[in-house]
Amino acid sequence: MTDRPDLSAAFEASGLLDVAYTLEDSPVGLLLLAATPRGLARVAYLEPGDGPGEVGEDAVLTDLSRRISPRVLRAPARLDATRRELEQFFDGRLTSFEVPIDWRLTRPGFTRAVLRATNRIPFGETSSYKGVATAAGSPNAFRAAGSALGSNPLPIVVPCHRVLHAGGGLGGYTGGLDRKKVLLTVEGHQLR
């Protein structure tokens, strides 16, 4: 087996690297992290298999190449800051992500407003679907807020796991309720 040279620096220097990505193990499973020169654009939970709801590396990369640019390359060094912040988050040493965010994979308008409102929920605190809908400017659109959260391309970093039902129930989570429980536990929540 021959080691392939890391061409990411050469591609970046020549302006040919639009989307850098890497894979990262975490307490909530394997993550695909992708960034553009603007910032972090995607955090994807990778799942084995090809059944409904299961997302593999190829599917995420195809989506990135279709929606951002076909110039996608595995370039782990470009995501060092994100990887470091995620590690600190899971160790309980980071309460607010500092990496810049590229919001282009979020729909403009209400969806983006919901995700930005969600991004302002402090570490260790939660909100409700109605709460983020209100913060996004549409208090009665809590169901639409749930849909917006379900399309979050940046879970963990844009903390949609902090949004619960009004009565305190977990609600849904694109990554699955087991992952949501882990993330809330990392932030010190005592789950029923």
C-alpha positions as CSV (number, residue, x, y, z in Angstrom):
1,M,0.0,0.0,0.0
2,T,1.4,3.3,-1.1
3,D,0.9,6.5,1.0
4,R,-0.7,9.2,-1.0
5,P,0.9,12.6,-0.6
6,D,-1.1,15.3,1.1
7,L,-1.9,17.8,-1.6
8,S,-4.2,20.0,0.4
9,A,-1.6,22.7,1.0
10,A,-0.7,22.9,-2.7
11,F,-4.4,23.0,-3.7
12,E,-5.2,25.7,-1.1
13,A,-2.2,27.8,-2.2
14,S,-3.3,27.6,-5.8
15,G,-6.9,28.5,-4.9
16,L,-8.3,25.1,-5.8
17,L,-9.6,24.1,-2.4
18,D,-13.1,25.4,-1.8
19,V,-14.2,22.9,0.8
20,A,-11.9,21.2,3.2
21,Y,-13.1,18.2,5.2
22,T,-12.0,15.7,7.7
23,L,-13.4,12.8,9.8
24,E,-13.4,13.0,13.6
25,D,-14.2,10.4,16.2
26,S,-16.3,11.8,19.1
27,P,-18.4,10.6,22.0
28,V,-21.4,10.9,19.7
29,G,-19.9,8.9,16.9
30,L,-18.0,9.6,13.7
31,L,-18.4,13.2,12.5
32,L,-17.6,14.7,9.1
33,L,-16.4,18.3,9.5
34,A,-16.3,20.6,6.5
35,A,-15.1,24.2,6.2
36,T,-14.8,26.8,3.5
37,P,-12.6,29.9,3.6
38,R,-15.7,31.6,5.3
39,G,-15.8,29.1,8.2
40,L,-17.3,25.8,9.3
41,A,-20.1,24.8,6.9
42,R,-21.0,21.3,7.9
43,V,-20.9,18.9,10.8
44,A,-22.5,15.6,9.8
45,Y,-23.1,12.5,11.9
46,L,-21.9,9.6,9.8
47,E,-23.9,6.4,10.0
48,P,-23.0,2.9,8.7
49,G,-25.2,1.5,6.0
50,D,-27.4,2.9,3.3
51,G,-30.9,2.6,4.7
52,P,-33.3,5.5,5.2
53,G,-32.0,8.1,7.6
54,E,-28.5,6.8,7.4
55,V,-25.9,9.2,6.1
56,G,-22.5,8.1,4.7
57,E,-19.4,10.0,3.9
58,D,-20.0,9.8,0.1
59,A,-23.6,11.3,0.5
60,V,-22.3,14.2,2.5
61,L,-19.4,14.9,0.1
62,T,-21.8,14.8,-2.9
63,D,-24.1,17.2,-1.2
64,L,-21.2,19.6,-0.4
65,S,-19.9,19.4,-4.0
66,R,-23.4,20.1,-5.3
67,R,-24.4,22.9,-2.9
68,I,-21.0,24.7,-2.4
69,S,-18.3,23.6,-4.9
70,P,-17.0,20.4,-6.5
71,R,-13.6,21.3,-5.3
72,V,-13.8,19.3,-2.0
73,L,-10.7,17.8,-0.6
74,R,-9.8,16.0,2.6
75,A,-7.6,18.5,4.4
76,P,-7.5,17.8,8.2
77,A,-5.1,20.6,9.1
78,R,-7.7,23.2,7.9
79,L,-10.1,21.9,10.6
80,D,-7.6,21.7,13.5
81,A,-9.3,24.6,15.3
82,T,-12.7,23.0,15.0
83,R,-11.4,19.6,16.1
84,R,-9.7,21.2,19.1
85,E,-12.9,23.1,20.1
86,L,-15.0,19.9,19.8
87,E,-12.5,18.0,22.0
88,Q,-12.6,20.8,24.6
89,F,-16.4,20.9,24.4
90,F,-16.7,17.2,25.1
91,D,-14.2,17.5,27.9
92,G,-16.3,20.2,29.5
93,R,-13.6,22.9,29.0
94,L,-15.4,24.9,26.3
95,T,-18.7,26.6,26.7
96,S,-18.9,28.6,23.5
97,F,-17.6,27.8,20.0
98,E,-15.3,30.4,18.5
99,V,-14.8,29.0,15.0
100,P,-16.3,31.2,12.3
101,I,-19.4,29.8,10.7
102,D,-20.3,29.7,7.0
103,W,-24.2,29.8,7.0
104,R,-24.7,29.2,3.3
105,L,-26.1,25.7,3.8
106,T,-29.0,27.2,5.8
107,R,-32.0,28.6,4.0
108,P,-32.2,32.4,4.3
109,G,-35.1,33.8,6.1
110,F,-36.9,32.1,9.0
111,T,-34.7,29.0,9.0
112,R,-31.5,31.0,9.3
113,A,-33.1,33.2,11.9
114,V,-34.0,30.1,14.0
115,L,-30.6,28.7,13.7
116,R,-28.9,32.0,14.7
117,A,-31.3,32.3,17.7
118,T,-30.4,28.7,18.6
119,N,-26.7,29.6,18.4
120,R,-27.3,32.2,21.1
121,I,-28.6,29.7,23.7
122,P,-25.9,29.6,26.3
123,F,-24.0,26.5,27.3
124,G,-25.9,24.5,30.0
125,E,-29.2,26.3,29.3
126,T,-32.1,25.2,27.1
127,S,-35.0,26.8,25.2
128,S,-38.2,25.6,23.7
129,Y,-39.4,25.4,20.1
130,K,-41.7,28.4,20.9
131,G,-38.7,30.2,22.5
132,V,-36.5,30.0,19.4
133,A,-39.5,30.8,17.1
134,T,-40.1,33.9,19.2
135,A,-36.4,34.8,19.1
136,A,-36.5,34.4,15.3
137,G,-39.5,36.8,15.1
138,S,-42.4,34.4,14.7
139,P,-43.8,33.3,18.1
140,N,-46.5,31.1,16.6
141,A,-44.2,29.3,14.2
142,F,-42.9,26.7,16.7
143,R,-43.6,23.8,14.3
144,A,-41.7,25.6,11.5
145,A,-38.9,26.2,14.1
146,G,-38.8,22.4,14.6
147,S,-38.4,21.9,10.9
148,A,-35.6,24.5,10.8
149,L,-33.8,22.8,13.6
150,G,-34.1,19.5,11.8
151,S,-32.3,20.9,8.8
152,N,-29.4,22.3,10.9
153,P,-26.1,21.6,9.0
154,L,-24.0,22.3,12.0
155,P,-25.3,20.2,15.0
156,I,-23.3,20.5,18.2
157,V,-21.7,23.8,17.1
158,V,-25.1,25.4,16.5
159,P,-26.6,23.7,19.5
160,C,-30.0,22.5,18.4
161,H,-29.7,19.8,21.1
162,R,-30.5,22.7,23.6
163,V,-34.1,23.0,22.3
164,L,-36.7,21.0,24.1
165,H,-40.5,20.7,24.2
166,A,-42.2,23.3,26.3
167,G,-42.8,20.7,29.1
168,G,-39.2,19.8,29.2
169,G,-39.4,16.7,27.0
170,L,-36.5,16.0,24.6
171,G,-38.4,16.5,21.4
172,G,-36.6,15.3,18.3
173,Y,-33.0,15.5,17.1
174,T,-31.6,14.7,13.7
175,G,-28.7,12.8,15.2
176,G,-31.1,10.7,17.3
177,L,-32.2,11.1,20.9
178,D,-29.3,9.1,22.3
179,R,-26.9,11.7,20.9
180,K,-29.1,14.6,22.2
181,K,-28.9,13.0,25.7
182,V,-25.1,12.7,25.5
183,L,-24.8,16.4,24.4
184,L,-27.1,17.6,27.2
185,T,-25.3,15.5,29.7
186,V,-22.0,17.0,28.6
187,E,-23.6,20.4,29.5
188,G,-24.6,19.2,32.9
189,H,-28.3,18.5,32.4
190,Q,-29.8,15.8,34.6
191,L,-32.1,13.9,32.3
192,R,-35.3,12.2,33.5
